[in-house]
Amino acid sequence: MSVPPRPRRTAPSRKLRVLLLALAGLGLLGATAFMALSKREGPRPVTLDEAQRLAMTRFAMYEAGTVAVDTTVKGGGGTTTVRGLVDYRTRHAVGRYTATRAGGTETGLIAWDATGLAVAPGPALAPGAHGMAAIVRAAAASKPRSWSPRAYTGDPLDSALRLVMSLAADRPDNPQLLTRAGPLHLREETLGATAYTVFSGPRRSGSARGSRSPLTYWVDGEGRLGRVEARIASLPDPARTDFAPGPAGLRVPAQPWPKGPVAPEPR
């Protein structure tokens, strides 16, 4: 009995090969487009894991204790920067301010806590002495009469410094309550060599449902804060503060602070 010959496999026609290649290209293009869209994901509600990280930020600041800050406020015809050191255990901070306006630049020392600030205008530091240690030494060596203290006002710089002082608590926030206040995942971003998740903060008490917080937080994988921005009504650009670990062994001096405890500010 003879075995029938196997049917010959014919090579795909040219048109068929072109069609298959086109379909494969479309599949690759679709996957690439999907990945690109994922990276450009818009604002969305936070996940539970993200809420837990966001809830850790103020406690992480308190645990860090001493933190270096750089605050920039643009508006009102100029730019003011404050480079300082914050002690989140005592809620005291000292720094150097630089205010640049059309008429020139003013520099001096600044100290602030949860209730107000004090400035010591003038060339308080030697030329070129901009390091954090030099700033702290100058504040510690300044005489009490050099300072002009006052309570906080509605000035944008006051608002920015008051916010900085409010970013610590001796326990984590409740992530479930925080989630109900509507924080949003905005994007992923890298500052320096550190990856951060950028969040819109929880809405303020009494804010309309669906409204956005004026605060934006950059939070790393451990719940540490790298940057915060605050939209202030009178400013065209958000006030920005960047955070970094305080230099080892450097402490905020005991003066020019008033006697008695300072009450913490709410978030």
Secondary structure by P-SEA (a helix, b strand, c coil): ccccccbbbbcccaaaaaaaaaaaaaaaaaaaaaaaaaaaccbbbbcaaaaaaaaaaaaaaaaacbbbbbbbbbcccbbbbbbbccccccccbbbbbbbbcccbbbbbbbbbcccccccccccccccccccaaaaaaaaaacccccbbbbcccccaaaaaaaaaaaccccccccaaaaaaaccccccccccccbbbbbbcccccccccccccccbbbbccccccccbbbbbbccccccbbbbbcccccccccccccccccbbbbbcc
